[in-house]
Amino acid sequence: MQALLRAKIRNIQISTYIHIPTMKIKFDRFYRYAEFTEILQHFVKKFPTLLALESIGKSHEGKDIWVVTATNQETGAAADKPAYWVDANIHAS
């Protein structure tokens, strides 16, 4: 059984990028602020009923601090549903 499992695991290829039509996002590099902002805006534009983008303040450099809310807006407001917080891209971008 373990040999079969190891063989299956070897056949799994982990992609270093995600491709959404008109945008290829790589996970083997760091994005600068402007590039990351563009990616977030692109996701929200592609999935407007699932994603919302808002600024919750400014950094010490005067840049927006983005929050993406992911929820099915057709089933109600995000504030009325259980939530899960994920921090990402918070250092040196």
C-alpha positions as CSV (number, residue, x, y, z in Angstrom):
1,M,0.0,0.0,0.0
2,Q,2.8,2.4,0.9
3,A,4.6,1.7,-2.4
4,L,1.4,2.5,-4.3
5,L,0.9,5.7,-2.4
6,R,4.5,6.8,-3.0
7,A,4.1,6.1,-6.7
8,K,0.9,8.2,-6.8
9,I,2.6,11.1,-5.0
10,R,5.5,11.1,-7.4
11,N,3.0,11.5,-10.3
12,I,1.5,14.6,-8.7
13,Q,2.9,17.8,-10.2
14,I,2.7,20.9,-8.2
15,S,2.3,24.0,-10.4
16,T,4.3,27.1,-9.6
17,Y,1.6,29.3,-11.1
18,I,-2.1,29.7,-11.6
19,H,-3.5,30.8,-15.0
20,I,-6.6,32.8,-15.3
21,P,-7.4,33.9,-18.8
22,T,-5.5,37.2,-19.6
23,M,-3.3,36.8,-16.4
24,K,-0.7,34.3,-15.4
25,I,0.2,34.5,-11.7
26,K,3.4,32.9,-10.6
27,F,4.1,31.6,-7.1
28,D,7.8,31.2,-7.4
29,R,8.5,35.0,-7.1
30,F,7.5,38.0,-5.0
31,Y,5.3,40.7,-6.5
32,R,5.9,44.4,-5.9
33,Y,3.0,46.5,-4.5
34,A,1.8,47.8,-7.9
35,E,1.9,44.4,-9.5
36,F,0.1,42.8,-6.5
37,T,-2.6,45.5,-6.5
38,E,-3.2,44.8,-10.2
39,I,-3.5,41.1,-9.5
40,L,-6.1,41.7,-6.7
41,Q,-8.1,44.1,-9.0
42,H,-8.0,41.5,-11.8
43,F,-9.4,38.8,-9.5
44,V,-12.2,41.1,-8.3
45,K,-13.1,42.1,-11.8
46,K,-13.2,38.4,-13.0
47,F,-15.2,37.2,-9.9
48,P,-17.4,40.2,-8.9
49,T,-20.1,38.1,-7.2
50,L,-17.5,36.3,-5.0
51,L,-14.8,38.9,-4.3
52,A,-14.7,42.5,-3.0
53,L,-11.6,44.7,-2.6
54,E,-11.3,47.5,-0.1
55,S,-8.7,49.5,1.6
56,I,-8.6,49.4,5.4
57,G,-6.1,52.2,5.7
58,K,-2.7,53.4,4.6
59,S,0.8,52.2,5.1
60,H,3.5,54.4,6.5
61,E,4.4,55.0,2.8
62,G,0.8,56.1,2.0
63,K,-0.1,53.0,0.1
64,D,-3.5,51.3,0.5
65,I,-3.7,48.3,2.7
66,W,-5.9,45.9,0.8
67,V,-8.5,43.5,2.2
68,V,-10.1,41.0,-0.1
69,T,-13.4,39.6,1.1
70,A,-14.4,36.3,-0.4
71,T,-18.1,35.3,-0.1
72,N,-21.1,34.5,-2.3
73,Q,-22.7,37.9,-2.3
74,E,-26.0,36.4,-3.6
75,T,-26.5,34.6,-0.3
76,G,-26.1,37.7,1.8
77,A,-23.5,40.1,3.2
78,A,-20.1,38.8,4.3
79,A,-20.6,40.5,7.7
80,D,-23.7,38.3,8.3
81,K,-21.7,35.0,7.8
82,P,-19.1,33.1,9.7
83,A,-15.6,34.3,8.8
84,Y,-12.0,33.1,8.5
85,W,-9.1,35.5,8.5
86,V,-6.0,34.9,6.4
87,D,-3.0,37.3,6.4
88,A,-0.8,37.3,3.3
89,N,1.8,39.4,1.6
90,I,2.3,41.5,4.7
91,H,6.1,41.9,4.7
92,A,8.2,44.0,2.3
93,S,5.9,44.3,-0.7
